[in-house]
Amino acid sequence: MRDGTGAGLDAAGLIALDRAHVWHPYGPMPGRTDPLVVESASGVRVRLAEPAHGHDELVDGMSSWWSAVHGYNHPVLNEAARGQLDRMSHVMFGGLTHEPAVRLATRLVEITPEPLRHVFLCDSGSVSVEVAIKMCLQYWRSVGRPAKQRLLTWRGGYHGDTWQPMSVCDPEGGMHELWSGALPRQVFVGPPPAEYEESYARELREAIGRHADQLAAVIVEPVVQGAGGMRFHDPEYLRVLREACDAHDVLLVFDEIATGFGRTGTLFAAEHARVAPDVMCLGKALTGGYLSLAATLCASRVADGISRGEVPVLAHGPTFMGNPLATAVACASIDLLLGQDWQQEVKRIGTGLRDGLAPAGELPGVRDVRVLGAIGVVQLDHPVDMAAATAAAVREGVWLRPFRDLVYVMPPYVTGDEDVARICRGVFAAAREG
Ligand SMILES: *Cc1c(COP(=O)(O)O)cnc(C)c1O
């Protein structure tokens, strides 16, 4: 350590300090396996500090957990960050405002479904779900129905790692089983089937009707359940939820943190069903993967209800709310996305994934192969051996992060056809060896 801070260390030195001091996601301390050290990233490639299995660079199949839709080190996003850095990287949002935040909020209102008009900016997806839930509970308190404070969701979902979001994650098989006795008890229905089934639609309607007096909101991930199991369902269920929520006076929240910004083939997954929620959460790809930022949008009904209440304010205000750097990059990322034929790119990647992943369907131990938008999933019939699967992908020059029984990808939209094919070879190898 030349200067006492870790700067100037080689990869082995960094890993030694990492093991001693740094906690990684969903991991023990110290970690069981050594992470790869990344030196830089550009386009769809992550450059390693030291070659792994003969590769200095890996093609990224993960978009850094759904976020880096334009790839890394993009000149337009770099310029947006630099330009904003020279003006100010942050000012508080209480009593002050600034152009990037106002532009972003206005832009989000323009591109999301019609009744969503008001935007609460926050720092991460989990916090945006906390805010969405607080909005819904407070709405019912404000309009004189304080008993409506539970949430209904379907199994197989994932909404984040902070307390309220954990309470609506799948209670089994997920990452939050440990807390089942300590979390608020929400109402769960079975996981949504892939195809439309009238009996399941009836189950949804009945559950909402039965619990309506206690329900503040229904919260779901529309069309794709991400970290809860990478499952896809018929968009018609969203219409069923909308109708039942309207019939029984329950708010509807769509968590589009993973599905937003084109990933499923429409700009927002709600568009597959032409259904609008009362509250919507956005995050992940919002800044093109540059900075942590999320947003909770709500309809005027919700905002007006809260503002007429006994406590007429939403008591939430993160220190870095509306961060100028993050909002400036988000504006640039949205302009970049909408300024190109992104539907065509998502479709092209989907076609590449469908062709490239088909052979995995023939492998022993593979239960299902599915593709939607620019998302590809190979589901195994056993828990994946993460170390073996990751190493197999790295040998193909591909970065993947499988979980549970799933080897899955959602590449940046700028991934060329040859790199999509390479990613598919990585998935095949991971599914075979994991
Ligand atoms: C990732 C994710 C979250 C949590 O977002 P963080 O930024 O990780 O807090 C919530 N909901 C969904 C659907 C997600 O995919």
Ligand as a Chemical Component Dictionary entry (heavy atoms), coordinates in Angstrom:
data_LIG
# 
_chem_comp.id                   LIG 
_chem_comp.type                 NON-POLYMER 
_chem_comp.pdbx_formal_charge   0 
_chem_comp.three_letter_code    LIG 
# 
loop_
_chem_comp_atom.comp_id 
_chem_comp_atom.atom_id 
_chem_comp_atom.alt_atom_id 
_chem_comp_atom.type_symbol 
_chem_comp_atom.charge 
_chem_comp_atom.model_Cartn_x 
_chem_comp_atom.model_Cartn_y 
_chem_comp_atom.model_Cartn_z 
_chem_comp_atom.pdbx_ordinal 
LIG C1 C1 C 0 -33.738 -4.033 -7.626 1  
LIG C2 C2 C 0 -35.167 -3.902 -7.310 2  
LIG C3 C3 C 0 -35.598 -3.185 -6.186 3  
LIG C4 C4 C 0 -34.645 -2.561 -5.191 4  
LIG O1 O1 O 0 -33.859 -1.545 -5.758 5  
LIG P1 P1 P 0 -32.475 -1.127 -5.037 6  
LIG O2 O2 O 0 -32.005 0.027  -5.862 7  
LIG O3 O3 O 0 -31.590 -2.321 -5.130 8  
LIG O4 O4 O 0 -32.809 -0.763 -3.647 9  
LIG C5 C5 C 0 -36.957 -3.087 -5.969 10 
LIG N1 N1 N 0 -37.846 -3.640 -6.814 11 
LIG C6 C6 C 0 -37.459 -4.319 -7.908 12 
LIG C7 C7 C 0 -38.493 -4.885 -8.822 13 
LIG C8 C8 C 0 -36.115 -4.487 -8.190 14 
LIG O5 O5 O 0 -35.736 -5.197 -9.259 15 
# 
loop_
_chem_comp_bond.comp_id 
_chem_comp_bond.atom_id_1 
_chem_comp_bond.atom_id_2 
_chem_comp_bond.value_order 
_chem_comp_bond.pdbx_ordinal 
LIG C1 C2 SING 1  
LIG C2 C3 SING 2  
LIG C2 C8 DOUB 3  
LIG C3 C4 SING 4  
LIG C3 C5 DOUB 5  
LIG C4 O1 SING 6  
LIG O1 P1 SING 7  
LIG P1 O2 DOUB 8  
LIG P1 O3 SING 9  
LIG P1 O4 SING 10 
LIG C5 N1 SING 11 
LIG N1 C6 DOUB 12 
LIG C6 C7 SING 13 
LIG C6 C8 SING 14 
LIG C8 O5 SING 15 
# 
